[in-house]
Amino acid sequence: MGYSDKETAPPASQLVPKRKLTLVDAIGSTLAQMAPAAAIYYGLPVIFIATGIGSPLTLLLSAVAIIIVGLSLTRFSAKHPSSGSMIKYIGMSFGGVTGTASSIVFIAGTVFLAASAFIELGGWTADSLALYGIHIHWAIPTVVLGVLIWGLTVIGIDRSTKIASIALIIEVLVLLGVTIYILLDPPNGLSAKPFVPSSVTDGLAGIGLGFPLAIYLFIGFENSAALAEETQNPKRNTKRAVLISIAIMTVFYLLVSYAVIAGFGNNNEELVASSNPFMVLADRYLGDFSFLAVIAGFTSIVGMTIACLNGFSRVAFNSAREGLIPSKISLVSKWQTPASALSLLSGLGIVFALLFGFAGDTWVTGFGYLGTIGTIPLLLIYALLNIAVMVYPNDDLNFFQRYVLPALGVISIALPIWAMIQPGQPKPVSFFPWIIFGIVVISLIYAWLKIKRDPSLPSRIGAAAAEPAGEYEANASSL
């Protein structure tokens, strides 16, 4: 068979699993990466400090911003499903230099985020065991569980996604159980006060501080887009998975945050004084069964780490397949998983987790540093994706869809970016923007040199997997 158009030629490597993911699988993987329990245990307390009992309103505003970014992503994924996800669409819109540089920036960010997942997994495990008199250093479970999860992701997307979904179900059942218990018996009754603008600590300034943190809770919403090639009917299901996942998490976060505030009797001082308000309420309402909340935290981090590796590795795989980065990273295992990309991401993630964990006073400090550094590149990619919708020709969109919504998306993403890079922050956080700036500069130089050596590269961006996987026979290297 001949091909006259590169856009329809089969790629050198494709991911063709024996059993493709269903819509439910894709949603489960996406929700698992957003890790609701971990977000509620670690994210909500910080948001409470920033915006007080008005935090649900801040979460609602952040959800609107993420929905806009999700709509921008699905504008492309509905027509061009690919494991390249956002990077592919940015490259199709802006060309080779921007597309190649974006892939490097994205992969760099995902290495830090993978490291944050590994160190959180090891740290939570060590701290949880310490509650029962078993004391081990956090570095041990970080390495052991990190290698175990790497193995699970390599042996098949279906297997690892099912494990992530089971972990998700466990944490959601526990979180919902405690939430419903609180709402049925709040100390001072239920109130609409958390949704009143005047309840937000410091008004707009408080929202400006809490908004970036609320955005962080939704990172991972793009997971299903990266799994498009391994999903049934990706042109339909990828879009649905992205938007349904955002909607589910929006309702869930609003419900849980409202319940936690109600559990503290709408008392802002007591709420802010607690380092982990949900766990405090779990102890109070569950009594001897509060250990379930600890288990929910563990399953949440396990599911998040699996989903994180699955989603991020597919983007690196696609970048290698299109020649943006070394082609060896596109090697596929006998289980039809991007084994080289998974190994690279996992290996660097574990190393960075150890480096930052030992450099910080505690593993929690290292986790915070890694999460911050890793989030900034993804926010830059989110902003570029919105601009890509405005640039890429698409007659199916009206003026509002093509220009107004993406512009609002850029503005909403600019706020958390500025909050993270603005001057006056303490060391070493003040160095982080310079680290990202250096990565961006190096990525642009690399992209320029890459295209100078290979002028055909821009034409290949977006050519891989232009049709749903399965249309062609896989021609994959095996490890």
C-alpha positions in Angstrom: 0.0 0.0 0.0 1.3 3.5 -0.8 0.8 6.8 1.0 0.9 10.1 -0.8 0.4 12.2 2.4 2.6 12.0 5.4 -0.4 12.8 7.5 -1.8 9.3 6.8 1.3 7.2 6.8 1.6 4.8 9.7 4.2 5.7 12.2 7.3 3.6 12.8 6.1 2.6 16.3 2.5 2.3 17.6 1.0 1.3 20.8 -1.5 -1.5 20.0 -2.5 -3.3 23.2 -4.4 -6.6 23.1 -7.3 -5.0 24.9 -7.9 -1.3 24.4 -9.1 0.9 27.2 -12.8 1.7 27.5 -14.2 5.1 28.3 -14.5 4.0 31.9 -10.9 2.9 32.0 -9.8 6.3 30.6 -11.8 8.2 33.1 -10.5 6.0 35.9 -6.9 6.6 34.9 -7.4 10.3 34.7 -9.1 10.6 38.1 -6.4 8.4 39.6 -3.7 10.8 38.3 -5.5 13.7 39.9 -5.3 11.7 43.1 -8.3 13.1 45.1 -7.1 11.8 48.6 -3.6 13.1 48.2 -5.0 16.4 46.9 -7.3 16.7 49.9 -4.7 15.7 52.5 -1.9 17.9 51.1 -3.6 20.5 48.9 -6.7 21.6 50.7 -4.9 22.6 53.9 -2.7 25.1 52.0 -5.8 26.4 50.1 -7.6 26.8 53.5 -4.7 28.9 54.8 -4.9 31.2 51.7 -8.7 31.6 51.3 -10.2 30.3 54.6 -13.8 29.1 54.7 -14.3 30.7 51.3 -12.1 28.0 49.7 -15.0 26.2 47.8 -15.5 29.4 45.8 -11.8 29.4 44.9 -12.0 25.8 43.9 -15.0 26.6 41.7 -13.1 29.4 39.9 -10.1 27.1 39.3 -12.4 24.4 37.9 -13.7 26.9 35.4 -10.2 27.7 34.3 -9.3 24.0 33.9 -12.5 23.3 31.9 -11.5 26.0 29.4 -8.1 24.3 29.0 -9.8 21.0 28.7 -12.0 22.3 25.9 -8.9 23.6 24.1 -7.3 20.2 24.4 -10.5 18.4 23.1 -10.7 20.7 20.1 -7.6 18.8 18.8 -8.0 15.4 20.4 -11.5 15.0 18.8 -9.9 15.2 15.4 -6.3 14.0 16.0 -6.1 11.5 18.8 -2.5 10.7 19.6 -0.3 9.8 22.5 1.5 13.1 21.7 -1.4 14.9 23.4 -0.7 18.6 24.0 2.8 18.5 22.5 1.6 17.2 19.2 -1.1 19.9 19.0 1.3 22.7 19.9 3.8 21.4 17.2 1.0 21.3 14.6 0.0 24.9 15.4 3.4 26.6 15.8 5.8 24.4 13.9 9.0 22.5 14.5 11.0 24.8 16.8 8.2 25.4 19.2 6.9 21.9 19.1 10.3 20.4 19.7 11.2 22.8 22.5 7.7 22.2 24.1 8.4 18.5 24.2 11.7 19.0 26.1 10.0 21.5 28.5 7.1 19.1 29.1 9.3 16.1 29.6 11.5 18.0 32.0 8.4 19.0 34.0 7.1 15.5 34.1 10.4 14.2 35.5 10.0 16.5 38.4 6.4 15.6 38.9 7.2 11.9 38.7 9.8 12.4 41.3 7.3 14.2 43.5 4.9 11.2 43.1 7.7 8.7 44.1 8.9 10.7 47.1 5.3 11.2 48.3 4.7 7.4 48.0 7.8 6.6 50.0 7.2 9.3 52.6 3.6 8.5 53.2 4.4 4.8 53.5 7.2 5.4 56.0 5.1 7.9 58.1 2.1 5.5 58.0 4.2 2.5 59.2 5.7 4.7 62.0 2.1 5.1 63.4 2.2 1.3 64.1 5.8 1.3 65.5 7.5 0.3 62.3 10.3 2.8 61.5 12.0 2.8 58.2 13.6 5.6 56.2 11.4 7.1 53.5 14.1 6.5 50.9 13.6 2.7 51.1 9.9 2.6 50.1 10.6 5.3 47.6 13.0 3.1 45.7 11.3 -0.3 46.3 7.7 0.9 45.5 9.1 3.1 42.6 10.6 0.0 40.9 7.5 -2.1 41.6 5.2 0.5 40.0 7.6 0.9 37.0 7.3 -2.9 36.5 3.5 -2.7 36.6 3.3 0.0 34.0 5.7 -1.9 31.7 3.7 -5.1 31.6 0.6 -3.6 30.1 -1.6 -0.5 30.1 -4.7 -2.6 30.8 -3.2 -4.2 34.0 -1.7 -1.0 35.4 -4.9 1.1 34.6 -7.0 -1.5 36.4 -4.8 -1.3 39.5 -5.0 2.5 39.4 -8.8 2.3 39.1 -9.1 -0.1 42.1 -6.9 2.2 44.2 -9.1 5.1 43.1 -12.3 3.3 44.2 -10.8 2.6 47.6 -9.9 6.2 48.3 -13.1 7.6 47.0 -15.2 5.2 49.1 -13.3 6.3 52.3 -13.4 10.0 51.4 -17.1 9.9 50.6 -17.9 7.9 53.7 -16.3 10.5 56.0 -17.8 13.4 53.9 -21.4 12.1 54.2 -20.9 11.3 57.9 -19.8 14.9 58.5 -22.7 16.4 56.5 -25.2 14.3 58.4 -23.9 15.5 61.7 -22.1 18.8 61.5 -21.4 20.5 64.8 -23.1 23.8 63.9 -25.4 22.8 61.0 -24.9 23.5 57.3 -24.5 26.9 55.9 -24.1 28.6 52.4 -21.4 30.8 53.9 -18.4 29.0 52.2 -19.8 30.1 48.8 -20.2 33.7 49.7 -17.4 36.0 48.3 -17.1 37.8 51.6 -16.0 34.5 53.2 -12.8 34.4 51.2 -9.8 35.5 53.4 -8.4 38.8 52.1 -10.8 38.9 49.2 -9.2 39.0 45.7 -5.7 38.9 47.2 -6.7 35.6 48.9 -8.1 34.2 45.7 -4.9 35.2 43.9 -2.9 33.2 46.5 -5.2 30.2 46.6 -6.0 30.0 42.9 -2.6 28.5 41.8 -2.9 25.9 44.5 -6.4 25.0 43.4 -5.2 24.6 39.8 -2.6 22.2 41.1 -5.3 19.9 42.3 -6.5 19.3 38.8 -3.2 18.6 37.1 -3.5 15.2 35.4 -6.8 16.0 33.7 -5.0 15.6 30.3 -4.1 11.9 31.2 -6.7 10.4 28.9 -5.6 12.4 25.9 -2.1 10.9 26.2 -3.7 7.4 26.2 -5.8 8.1 23.1 -4.0 5.5 20.9 -4.7 2.8 23.4 -8.4 3.8 23.9 -11.5 2.5 22.1 -13.0 5.1 19.7 -10.5 7.8 20.8 -12.0 10.6 18.8 -15.2 10.3 20.9 -14.0 8.8 24.2 -10.9 11.0 24.7 -13.0 14.2 24.7 -15.6 12.6 27.0 -13.0 11.3 29.4 -11.3 14.7 29.7 -14.4 16.7 30.3 -16.2 14.1 32.5 -13.1 13.7 34.7 -12.9 17.5 35.3 -16.6 17.6 36.1 -16.4 14.7 38.5 -13.4 16.1 40.4 -15.0 19.6 40.5 -18.1 18.2 42.2 -16.0 16.0 44.5 -13.6 18.7 45.6 -16.5 21.1 46.3 -18.4 18.5 48.3 -15.4 17.4 50.4 -14.1 21.0 51.0 -17.6 22.1 52.1 -17.9 19.1 54.4 -14.5 19.8 56.0 -15.4 23.4 56.6 -18.8 22.3 58.1 -16.9 19.7 60.2 -15.0 22.6 61.8 -18.2 24.5 62.4 -17.3 27.2 59.8 -14.6 28.3 62.3 -11.9 29.8 60.2 -9.3 30.0 62.9 -9.6 26.3 63.9 -9.6 25.2 60.2 -6.4 27.1 59.3 -4.7 25.9 62.5 -5.0 22.3 61.5 -2.2 20.8 59.3 -4.5 18.1 57.9 -8.2 19.0 58.5 -9.6 16.0 56.8 -7.5 13.5 58.9 -8.6 15.4 62.0 -12.2 14.9 61.1 -11.6 11.3 60.1 -10.2 10.6 63.6 -13.2 12.4 65.2 -15.9 10.7 63.1 -14.4 7.3 62.4 -12.8 6.6 65.7 -11.1 3.2 65.7 -11.7 3.0 61.9 -9.7 6.1 61.2 -6.9 3.9 59.8 -9.1 3.7 56.7 -8.1 7.3 55.9 -4.5 6.3 56.1 -5.1 3.4 53.6 -7.0 5.8 51.3 -3.9 8.1 51.3 -1.7 5.2 50.3 -4.0 3.9 47.5 -4.4 7.5 46.2 -0.6 8.0 45.8 -0.2 4.5 44.3 -2.9 5.2 41.7 -1.6 8.7 41.0 2.0 7.4 40.4 0.8 4.7 38.0 -1.4 7.1 36.1 1.3 9.7 36.1 3.9 7.3 34.6 1.4 6.0 32.0 0.3 9.4 30.8 3.6 11.2 30.8 5.5 8.4 29.2 3.2 8.4 26.2 4.0 12.0 25.4 7.8 11.3 25.6 7.2 8.2 23.4 5.4 10.2 20.8 8.1 12.9 20.8 10.7 10.3 20.2 8.6 8.6 17.5 8.4 11.9 15.6 12.1 12.5 15.9 11.9 15.4 18.3 14.1 13.6 20.8 16.3 10.5 20.4 14.4 7.7 18.7 15.5 5.0 21.1 13.0 6.4 23.6 10.2 5.2 21.3 11.1 1.5 21.7 8.0 -0.6 22.5 7.9 -3.6 24.8 6.3 -7.0 24.0 3.3 -5.8 26.1 2.9 -2.9 23.7 3.9 -0.3 26.3 6.6 2.5 25.8 9.1 0.7 27.9 12.0 3.0 27.1 10.0 6.1 28.0 8.7 4.5 31.1 12.2 3.5 32.2 13.6 6.9 31.5 10.9 8.7 33.4 10.9 6.3 36.3 14.7 6.1 36.6 15.1 9.9 36.6 12.1 10.3 38.8 13.5 8.1 41.5 16.9 9.7 41.4 15.4 13.2 41.6 13.2 12.1 44.5 16.2 11.0 46.5 18.2 14.1 45.6 15.5 16.6 46.6 14.4 14.5 49.6 17.9 14.4 51.1 18.5 18.1 50.2 15.4 19.2 52.1 14.8 19.1 55.8 12.2 16.4 55.4 10.7 14.4 52.5 7.7 16.7 52.6 10.0 19.7 51.9 11.5 17.8 48.9 8.0 16.9 47.7 7.0 20.6 47.8 10.1 21.6 45.8 9.6 18.9 43.2 5.9 19.7 42.8 6.5 23.4 42.3 9.3 23.0 39.8 7.3 20.4 37.9 4.1 22.4 37.8 5.5 25.5 36.1 6.4 23.8 32.8 3.0 22.2 32.6 1.3 25.5 33.1 3.3 27.0 30.3 2.2 24.1 28.1 -1.4 24.7 29.1 -1.1 28.3 28.1 0.5 27.4 24.8 -2.3 24.9 24.1 -4.9 27.7 24.5 -3.0 29.9 22.1 -2.7 27.0 19.7 -6.5 26.8 19.4 -6.5 30.4 18.2 -3.7 29.8 15.7 -4.6 26.5 14.2 -7.1 26.7 11.3 -10.4 25.2 12.3 -13.5 26.3 10.5 -15.7 24.2 12.9 -15.2 26.7 15.7 -17.1 29.9 16.0 -15.5 33.2 17.2 -16.3 32.5 20.9 -14.9 29.0 20.8 -11.7 29.9 18.8 -10.7 33.2 20.4 -12.7 34.2 23.5 -12.5 30.9 25.5 -8.8 30.2 24.8 -8.0 33.9 25.7 -9.7 33.4 29.0 -7.8 30.2 29.4 -4.5 32.0 28.9 -5.4 34.6 31.4 -6.5 32.0 34.0 -3.2 30.1 33.6 -1.1 33.3 33.8 -2.3 33.9 37.4 -0.9 30.7 38.9 2.3 31.1 36.8 2.8 34.6 38.1 2.1 33.4 41.7 4.9 30.9 41.3 7.5 33.1 39.7 6.9 36.6 41.2 9.8 38.2 43.0 10.2 38.2 46.7 9.8 34.5 47.4 12.0 32.8 49.9 15.0 30.7 48.9 15.3 28.2 47.3 11.8 28.8 45.8 13.1 32.0 44.3 15.6 30.0 42.2 12.9 27.7 40.7 11.8 30.2 38.0 15.4 30.5 36.9 15.7 26.7 36.6 12.6 26.7 34.3 13.9 29.7 32.4 17.2 27.7 31.8 15.2 24.7 30.7 13.2 26.7 28.2 16.3 28.4 26.7 18.2 25.1 26.4 15.1 23.6 24.8 14.8 26.3 22.2 18.5 26.1 21.3 18.2 22.3 21.1 15.1 22.6 18.9 16.8 25.1 16.5 19.9 22.9 16.1 17.7 19.8 15.7 15.7 21.4 12.8 18.8 22.9 11.2 20.2 19.3 11.0 16.9 17.8 10.0 14.7 20.3 8.0 12.0 17.6 7.5 11.2 17.4 11.2 8.4 20.1 11.2 6.5 18.1 8.6 6.6 15.0 10.8 5.0 16.7 13.8 1.5 15.5 14.0 2.0 12.9 11.3 2.4 10.0 13.7 -0.9 8.3 14.7 -3.0 10.8 12.8 -5.6 8.0 12.7 -6.7 5.9 15.7 -4.3 3.2 16.5 -5.3 -0.1 15.1 -5.8 1.2 11.6 -2.4 -0.1 10.7 -0.3 -3.0 11.8 2.2 -2.1 14.5 5.8 -2.0 13.4 7.3 -1.8 16.8 10.7 -2.5 18.2 10.6 -4.9 21.1 12.6 -5.0 24.2 
